[in-house]
Amino acid sequence: MELGLAYATGDGVAVDETEAVKWFRKAANQGHAAGEYFLSEMYSAGRGLPVDNVEALKWLRKSAEHGDPRGQANLGAVYSQGIGVAKDDAEAVKWMRKAAEQGFAQGQFGLGVMYAHGQGVPQDASEALKWYRRAGEQGDAQALNNMAFLLATSKDATVRNPNEAITIALKAVDASNESAVCLDTLATAYFEAGQYEKAVETEKKALAASPDNPSYKTALERYSAAATSKH
């Protein structure tokens, strides 16, 4: 297994993806969950062998069933999006939860999304916030961003907290190297907290990073109008 990773990444040896596949396959054939996961990745990306999505899914499923949290989260995403399988939100939740309960940030984020949108589970902002928070504590920028947006805009009074949303959104902006999406969320948080000038200033940064985004333009107009009427 470790030899496969060494060949795949060039750690101490020259990169050799064919050799990596050989060692991943040896581990996978012995029921080694991580070996199964990495073999799936090689099939999916066409590294060291031709792309084969059927084989990729087969080994991904085995890795998930054998407890690899990466395999579980990825299998959850496969069911959520209907990639190579029938879309099945209940199965997506099942596998995301298994990964999340192992402390895997991607699984925690995915489970948070399912609760936020009511996919495969009843919509529950408090549960969404719980799982976003756990992933966010591991520095997951997407989770921090979604958490901030939920805190800023939730209709659930027990969840809504625009001032905390600002704090979390600032962390998301840092973690994402000031991505447009996270800047837009920060602007939303400022607006919902009544800090209209900061909302305008931040939305301008989001728009500069993504000039063709119509929703950012609409938001900027809205925040500008609120800032003007305040004076």
KETOR-881265 format. One record per atom (N, C-alpha, C, CB): x, y, z; residue in one letter. Coordinates in pm, whole numbers, plus 32768, in hexadecimal, padded with zeros to 4 digits. Glycine has a CB too. Layout:
<lovos>
XYZA;...
</lovos>
This chain:
<lovos>
80537F888000M;800080008000M;8057807E8000M;7FA28000807AM;80B480858063E;810C80FB806EE;816581077FF2E;816380F280EEE;818D80947FBCL;81E080957F43L;819080CE7ECEL;821380067F21L;811080AB7EC7G;80B980E37E60G;80B1817A7E6AG;802D80A77E69G;80A081AD7EE4L;809A823E7EF8L;811E82807ED2L;807882607F8BL;818D823D7EF4A;821082747ED1A;821E82837E39A;8281821A7F08A;81F5821B7DEFY;81FD82227D5CY;819982877D22Y;81E481987D20Y;812682967D62A;80C082F27D2FA;80E983847D42A;803A82D87D74A;8132839E7DB0T;815384297DD4T;81E4844E7DBCT;813284417E64T;823783E97D9FG;82C584057D8CG;830D841D7E10G;82D6847D7D32G;82DE83DB7E78D;831A83EB7EFDD;838E838A7F0DD;82B183D47F6CD;840983BC7EF4G;848083687F03G;84A183147E8AG;846F830F7F78G;844683117E2AV;845D82C67DADV;8427831B7D39V;841982387DB0V;844E82F87CBFA;8414833C7C4AA;838083177C3FA;846183177BC7A;832F83787C19V;82A0835C7C05V;829282EF7B9BV;825283DE7BDAV;824482897BBCD;8229821C7B5FD;819C81EB7B7CD;829481A67B6DD;813D821C7B2EE;80B182007B4BE;808B816E7B32E;8058825B7AF9E;80CF812F7AD4T;80B580A07ABCT;80DE804E7B35T;810180707A40T;815280707B6FE;817E802C7BEAE;811F804A7C5DE;820F80577C0FE;80F080C77C65A;809280ED7CCFA;801480977CC7A;806D81847CC5A;7FDF80897C4DV;7F6780377C3AV;7F827FA87C67V;7F3A80397BA6V;7FF77F737C45K;801A7EE97C69K;80117ED57D00K;80A77EC67C36K;804B7F337D4CW;804E7F247DDEW;7FC67F437E1CW;80B87F7F7E1AW;7F7D7FA27DE4F;7EF57FBA7E16F;7E9D7F3F7DFFF;7EB780367DCFF;7EAF7F007D8AR;7E5D7E8A7D6CR;7E7D7E177DCBR;7E747E5E7CDAR;7EFE7E057DEBK;7F247D9C7E4AK;7EDD7DB27ED0K;7FBE7D997E5EK;7EDE7E307EFEA;7E9C7E4F7F7EA;7E057E3E7F73A;7EBF7EE07FABA;7DCE7E6E7F02A;7D3D7E667EEDA;7D0D7DD67EE9A;7D157EAD7E6CA;7D5A7D807EA7N;7D347CF37E9DN;7D387CAB7F24N;7D8F7CAD7E3BN;7D7C7CE87F85Q;7D7F7CB0800CQ;7D127CF08065Q;7E0B7CC4804CQ;7CBA7D428027G;7C4F7D828074G;7C7B7DF980C5G;7C127D1F80CEG;7CEC7E35809FH;7D217EAA80E5H;7CD37F2680B6H;7DBD7EBB80CBH;7C897F678111A;7C2C7FD280EAA;7C72804680A3A;7BE380078166A;7CE7806F80D6A;7D2D80DF8098A;7D6080B8800DA;7DA3810E80F0A;7D8F803B7FFFG;7DBB800B7F7CG;7D48800D7F18G;7DF47F7D7F87G;7CD37FE37F45E;7C5B7FE57EF0E;7C3980757EC7E;7BE37FA47F38E;7C4380D07F27Y;7C24815D7F0AY;7C8481947EA1Y;7C2B81B27F8BY;7D05817F7EB6F;7D6781B87E58F;7D6081777DCEF;7DF581AA7E91F;7D4080F67DC9L;7D2E80B37D48L;7CB680F07CFFL;7D1B801A7D5BL;7C4D810B7D49S;7BD8814D7D0FS;7BFE81D57CD2S;7B6B81607D7AS;7C4F82207D1EE;7C7B82A47CEEE;7CCC82987C6DE;7CCF82EB7D5AE;7D2282337C65M;7D7582207BEDM;7D1D82007B74M;7DDC81AD7C03M;7CB781AA7B88Y;7C59818C7B1BY;7C0A82087AF2Y;7BF8811B7B45Y;7BE182567B55S;7B9082CC7B3AS;7BDD83357AEBS;7B5E83087BBDS;7C5E83467B0EA;7CB083AE7ACFA;7CFD837C7A55A;7D1183E77B33A;7CFD82F77A41G;7D4B82C079D2G;7DE082CD79E9G;7D2583047951G;7E0A82B57A64R;7E9982BE7A86R;7ED382307A8ER;7EAF830A7B0ER;7F2E82137A35G;7F6F818F7A36G;7F20812279F1G;7F8881657AC2G;7EA8814679C3L;7E5280E97978L;7DE1813B793AL;7E19807679D6L;7D97810378D9P;7D2D81527899P;7CBD817478FBP;7CF481057821P;7C7D81E578E3V;7C07820A7934V;7B9F819B7928V;7BCB82957905V;7B688173799AD;7AFF810D799BD;7AA3812E7A10D;7B3B807B79A7D;7A34817179F3N;79DC81A07A5EN;7995812E7AA6N;797582007A25N;797E80BF7A5EV;793D804B7A9DV;799A800F7B07V;79187FDF7A32V;7A197FFC7AE1E;7A7C7FC87B40E;7A91802C7BB2E;7B027FAA7AF9E;7A9480AC7B91A;7AA781147BF8A;7A38810B7C60A;7AA981A17BB8A;79BD80FD7C32L;794B80F67C8EL;795080747CE0L;78C780FF7C40L;797880077C9FK;79807F857CE5K;79DF7F8F7D5CK;79AD7F157C85K;7A567FC77D45W;7ABA7FCF7DAFW;7A97803B7E15W;7B447FE87D74W;7A5680A47DE7L;7A28810C7E44L;79C480D17EA7L;79E881837DF7L;796680837E72R;790180457EC8R;79437FE77F2ER;789A7FF87E74R;79A47F977EFEK;79EA7F3C7F5AK;7A317F8A7FC9K;7A4F7EE57F0CK;7A737FF77FA3S;7ABC80458009S;7A5B8080806FS;7B0E80B77FC6S;79E680AF803FA;798180E6809AA;794D807A80F8A;790D8125804BA;7931800580C0E;78FC7F968111E;79617F668178E;78D27F2280B7E;79E27F788157H;7A4C7F4D81B4H;7A787FBE8211H;7AC57F1B8165H;7A2F8030820DG;7A4080978275G;7A9B810B8255G;7A73805882EBG;7AC9811981D8D;7B1E818C81B7D;7AC6820981ADD;7B6C81748132D;7ADE82718201P;7A8682E68200P;7A888333817DP;7AAA8341826FP;7AFC83318138R;7B03837380B4R;7AA8832C8051R;7B948375807FR;7AAC82A68054G;7A5582587FFDG;79C3826E801FG;7A7681C48008G;79A4827580A0Q;7919828A80CBQ;78E58312809CQ;790F827F8164Q;7935837B80B1A;790984018088A;78FA840A7FF1A;796D846C80BAA;795983CF7FA8N;795183D37F16N;78DB83827EE2N;79D2839F7ED8N;78BF83107F22L;784B82BF7EF9L;77CA830D7F16L;784B82367F42L;77C883537F86G;775683AA7FA4G;774084127F38G;776A83EE802AG;77AF844E7F09A;77A684B37E9FA;777584757E1CA;782E84F87E89A;77A283FC7E00V;777783B47D87V;76DF83A27D88V;77BE832A7D7DV;76A883767DFBY;761783647E06Y;75CC83E97E05Y;75F583167E87Y;7608844D7E42S;75C784D17E46S;75B8850C7DBAS;761885317E9ES;761E84F67D66Q;762085317CE1Q;75F084D17C74Q;76AB85627CBFQ;75E084507C98G;75B683EF7C34G;761F83D47BCAG;7538841C7BF2G;769D83C67BF6I;770C83AF7B98I;772583187B8CI;778F83F87BC8I;76F982DD7B1DG;770F824E7B07G;76B081F57B55G;779C822B7B2CG;765982347BA3V;75F281EA7BEEV;7573823E7BE9V;761F81CE7C84V;750282017C0CA;7486824F7C18A;749582AE7C8FA;740881F17C2AA;746E832A7C7BK;7474838C7CE8K;741F83597D5DK;744184197CB8K;745A835A7DD5D;741683227E4AD;7442836F7EC5D;743482887E59D;73F083D07EEFD;741784277F5FD;742283DB7FE3D;73B384977F6ED;73CE83757FF6A;73D583278072A;745B82DE807CA;736082C28079A;748982A4800BE;750C8262800AE;757B82C9801CE;752182147F85E;756B833E7FE0A;75CF83A87FEEA;75DF83CE8081A;75A784257F9AA;756F83E080C5V;757284038154V;75B5839481A5V;74E4841E818AV;759383188185K;75CA82A581CFK;766382A781CCK;759582208194K;769A82BA8154W;772C82B48147W;777083338179W;7753829B80B6W;773183A78163M;77688423819AM;776E841C8232M;7714849D816CM;770383E5826ER;76FF83DB8300R;776E83808336R;767683A8832ER;7786831082F1K;77F182B6831CK;787882FE831CK;77F6823982C1K;7891834A82B1A;790F839682A9A;791384048313A;792083D2821CA;78A284498324A;789A84B78384A;78B484878411A;781184FC837CA;787B84138431E;788A83DF84BAE;791783AE84D6E;7827836E84D2E;7966839D846BQ;79F5837E847EQ;7A4983FE8489Q;7A2983298409Q;7A0584728486G;7A4C84F08494G;7A8685258412G;7AB984E284F7G;7A5784F083A1F;7A8E8519831EF;7A46859782EEF;7A7F84A682B4F;7A92860282D8A;7A56868682BCA;79FC86848241A;7AC386ED82AAA;7A27864081D6Q;79D7863D815CQ;794F85FC8175Q;7A2285F080ECQ;794E859481C8G;78CF855281EBG;787985AC8241G;78EA84CF8233G;78B785F282A0Q;786C864F82F6Q;782F86BF82A3Q;78C886898363Q;787D86F58246F;784A875F81EEF;77D5872A819AF;78BA87958192F;77E986B4815EG;778186798109G;770086608155G;77B285F780CCG;770D862E81D1L;769786148223L;765286988247L;76BD85C682A2L;76A186FF8261G;76698784827BG;761787B68206G;76D787E7829BG;764A87A2818DV;760287CC8114V;757D8782810AV;765887B28095V;757E87008125M;750486B0811CM;749986E3817EM;7522861A8138M;74C4870381F8Y;74658739825BY;743687C68234Y;74A6873D82E7Y;7490881781FEA;746C88A081DBA;740188A3816EA;74E888ED81ACA;740888438112H;73AD8843809FH;733D87DB80ABH;73FB882A8021H;7340878D8118G;72D887278128G;72E186B980C0G;725087668122G;735D868F80A1Q;73728623803FQ;738B85A0808BQ;73EB86447FE0Q;732C85438081G;733E84C280C1G;732384C28157G;73C9849280AAG;730F853A818EV;72ED854D821CV;728F85C58224V;736F85648276V;724285D1828FP;71F2864C829EP;724D86C682A7P;71968642831CP;72258734826BQ;727587AE8271Q;728287D88303Q;72358822821AQ;72FD87F6832ED;7315881583BBD;738F887083C3D;732A8793840FD;737688F283D6A;73E3895483D9A;7442893C844EA;73AA89E283E1A;740D891084BFS;746388F88535S;74C48885851BS;740D88D985B2S;7492881984DCE;74EA87A884BBE;755087D08450E;74978730848AE;7523881E83EEA;757F884F8387A;75F0889F83C7A;753588A5831DA;75C888F98422L;762B894D8465L;768D88F984B5L;75E589B284C2L;765C889284F9K;76B1883A854AK;771E87FA84F5K;765E87CD858EK;76F887C48481W;7759877D842EW;77B587DD83E5W;7711872383CAW;777F885183B9Y;77D888B6837EY;784188E283E4Y;77858932834DY;781488F48460R;7871892384C7R;78E288BF84DDR;7825893C854CR;78BF883E84DFR;792687D784F4R;798D87D78483R;78E6874B8501R;795B87E38407A;79B887E98395A;7A07886B8396A;796B87DB8310A;79C488D883BBG;7A06895B83C1G;7A75895E8427G;79A189C783E1G;7A6489168495E;7ACC891084FDE;7B4B88CE84C9E;7A9988C58578E;7B3D8883845BQ;7BB38845841CQ;7BEC889D83ACQ;7B8E87BA83E3Q;7BB48917839FG;7BE88975833CG;7BAD896782B2G;7C7A89678332G;7B3F891B82A4D;7AFF89088222D;7ABC898B81F6D;7A9888948227D;7AF189C9818DA;7AC18A4E8162A;7A308A4A8134A;7B198A8580F2A;7A0989E080EBQ;797E89D580BDQ;791E89CD8132Q;796D895A8062Q;794489808197A;78EE8971820DA;78E389F68257A;79258904826BA;79528A3C8266L;79508ABF82A8L;78F58B1F825BL;79DE8AFA82B3L;78FF8B1C81D6N;78AE8B748183N;78198B558190N;78D98B6980F1N;77F78AD48187N;776A8AAD8192N;77338ACA821EN;77598A198172N;77878AB68282M;77608AD1830CM;77428B66831DM;77CF8AA3836EM;77998BBA82E8A;77858C4B82F3A;77048C7682ADA;77FC8C9682B7A;76EC8C3E8237F;76738C6381EDF;75F68C388239F;76758C238161F;75FB8BC18274L;758A8B8F82C2L;75718BE7833CL;75A28AFD82EDL;75DB8C0A8383L;75CE8C6083F8L;75978CEA83D3L;76558C70843DL;75BC8D1A835DA;75918DA08332A;75018DA48304A;75E98DD282C4A;74D28D3882C7T;74528D40827ET;73E58CE182AET;746A8D2581EET;74058C86830CS;73A28C218332S;73228C618368S;73DD8BC3839CS;72B28C248344K;72318C4F837AK;72198C168405K;71BE8C26831CK;726D8BB7842ED;72638B7A84B3D;72A68BD88519D;72A68AEC84B6D;72568C108573A;72898C7285D2A;72F38C39862FA;72178CAB8625A;72F08BB58645T;73558B77869DT;73DC8B668656T;73238AEE86CDT;73DC8B7685D3V;74578B678584V;748C8BEF8557V;743D8B0D8509V;74338C47852ER;74598CC784F3R;74AD8D1B8555R;73DC8D1684C8R;75208D468526N;757B8D968578N;75DB8DE1851CN;75C98D3D85DEN;75AE8E5384E3P;76008E9A8480P;76898EC584B5P;75B78F138450P;76948EE68536N;77168F11856AN;77798E9C856EN;77058F4D85F6N;774A8E268597E;77A38DB18592E;77C28D8E8501E;77628D3685DAE;77608DA584A9A;77758D8A8419A;77EC8DDA83E4A;76F78DAC83C9A;77FA8E578411I;786A8EAA83E4I;78EF8E6B840EI;785F8F3B841EI;78F68E41848CT;79718E0384C0T;79978D878470T;795F8DDD8555T;79338D328455I;794D8CB6840CI;796D8CD48379I;78D48C588415I;79268D34833EA;793F8D5782B1A;79CC8D8E829EA;78D88DBD8280A;79FE8DDB82FFL;7A888E0D82F6L;7AEB8D9982F5L;7AA68E6D836CL;7ACF8D318344K;7B258CB98343K;7B1E8C7382BBK;7AFB8C5683B4K;7AA58C6D8282A;7A958C2D81FFA;7AE28C788193A;79FF8C2481D8A;7ADC8CFE8199V;7B258D508138V;7BBB8D338141V;7B098DE88150V;7BEE8D2C81BCD;7C7D8D0D81CFD;7C9F8C81819DD;7CA28D1A8263D;7C4B8C2081C2A;7C668B94819EA;7C5F8B7C8108A;7C048B3781E5A;7C138BD180C1S;7BFF8BBE8030S;7C548C1B7FDCS;7B6D8BD3800CS;7CB38C63801DN;7D038CC87FD5N;7CAA8D2F7F8EN;7D5F8C837F6EN;7C458D5E7FD8E;7BEC8DC87FA9E;7BA18DA17F29E;7C3B8E477F91E;7B668D2B7F2AS;7B158D037EB6S;7A9A8D5C7EABS;7AEC8C6D7EC0S;7A688D6B7E31A;79F38DC17E18A;797A8D8F7E67A;79D28DC57D82A;79688D0D7E6CV;78F48CD37EB1V;78F78CF87F46V;78F28C397EA1V;796C8CEC7F83C;79768D0A8013C;796B8DA0802DC;79FC8CD5804BC;799E8DF27FD3L;798D8E837FE1L;78F98EA97FD7L;79DE8ECE7F77L;78B28E687F7CD;78228E827F6CD;77D78E5C7FECD;77E98E327EF4D;77FC8DEC8029T;77BD8DC480A7T;77DC8E278117T;77EB8D3780CFT;78598E56811CL;787D8EBA8181L;782B8F39816FL;79148EDA8179L;78188F6280F2A;77C58FD980D6A;77368FC28105A;77C78FF9803EA;77028F4B80EDT;767B8F28811DT;76728F3381B4T;76548E9A80F0T;76D98F0081F8A;76DA8F05828BA;76DD8F9682BDA;77548EB882C2A;77318FE8827EY;7735907782A4Y;76AC90B8828FY;77A090C28251Y;766E909A821FF;75EB90D58200F;758390AB8268F;75BD90AB8172F;757E902A8285E;751B8FF782E4E;7533902D8372E;751D8F5D82E5E;75B09052838EA;75D1908D8411A;75BE91258412A;7662906B8436A;7590915B83A1G;757691EB8399G;75F1923F837CG;753A921A8417G;766091FF8356Q;76DC92498336Q;76E2925D829EQ;775C91FD836AQ;769092B9826DY;767992C581DDY;76F592F48190Y;7607932581C3Y;7742935281C9E;77BA93828182E;782093118170E;77FB93F881D0E;783192C181D9K;788F925081CDK;785A91E98169K;78A6920D8258K;77D591D88165A;7799917D8104A;77B991AA8076A;76FF91748118A;77AC922D805EV;77C992657FD9V;785C92507FB6V;77A792FB7FD4V;78B492728012E;794592687FFBE;796D91D87FDCE;7992929B8077E;793391798025T;795790EC8015T;791B90B27F96T;7929909B808ET;78A090DA7F76E;786290A87EFAE;78AD90DA7E7FE;77CE90D37EF3E;78E491527E88K;793691877E19K;79B0912E7E02K;796492197E37K;79EB90FB7E6FK;7A5E90A07E63K;7A33901D7E21K;7A9E90857EEEK;79BC8FEB7E4AA;79898F6F7E0EA;79748F827D79A;79058F437E52A;793C8FF47D55L;791F90117CC8L;799F90237C78L;78C7908E7CBCL;7A05905E7CB7A;7A87906E7C73A;7AC68FE67C57A;7AE890C57CC8A;7AB08F887CB3A;7AE78F017CA1A;7A968EAF7C3DA;7AED8EB87D27A;7A168ED07C2DS;79BE8E877BD1S;79618EEB7B8CS;796C8E187C1DS;79958F367B29P;794D8FA87AF0P;78CC8F867AA7P;79A68FF17A94P;78BE8F0B7A7BD;78498EE77A2AD;77D88EA87A7BD;78738E8779BDD;77E78EA67AFFN;77808E657B52N;77098EC37B67N;77BB8E397BDAN;76968EA57B2CP;76248F017B36P;75EE8F0E7BC4P;75B58ED47ADAP;75F78EA27C14S;75C18EAB7C9CS;76158F097CF2S;75BC8E1F7CDDS;76988F137CD6Y;76EC8F707D20Y;76C790017CFDY;77828F557D03Y;76AA90187C7DK;7681909E7C51K;75FE90C67C94K;767290A47BB7K;759F906A7C98T;751D90857CD8T;752F90A27D6CT;74BD900D7CC4T;758390527DAEA;759D90657E3DA;75DC90EE7E57A;75F88FF57E74A;763C91137E02L;767F91957E14L;761B92087E08L;76F091A57DACL;75C191FE7DA8E;755A92667D99E;750392707E16E;750192497D1DE;74DF91FC7E4BR;748A91F77EC3R;74D192337F3CR;746091657EE0R;754F920D7F4EY;759B923F7FC1Y;75B692D47FB4Y;761F91F17FCFY;75D293007F39S;75EC938F7F21S;757093E37F41S;761893A67E8ES;74FD93AF7F19A;747E93F67F33A;746794007FC9A;740793AE7EF0A;748593948013A;7472939480A4A;74D393F580E7A;7484930780DDA;754F93F980B5A;75B3945380EFA;758E94E580D7A;763E943580B5A;75589500805ET;75319589803BT;74BA95B88090T;750D95927FA4T;7456956080A0S;73DF958580EAS;73F99595817FS;7374951F80D3S;7468955C81ACK;748C9564823AK;74B695F18261K;74FC9502825CK;74F0963981FEH;752496BF821AH;74B9972A820BH;759996DE81BDH;
</lovos>
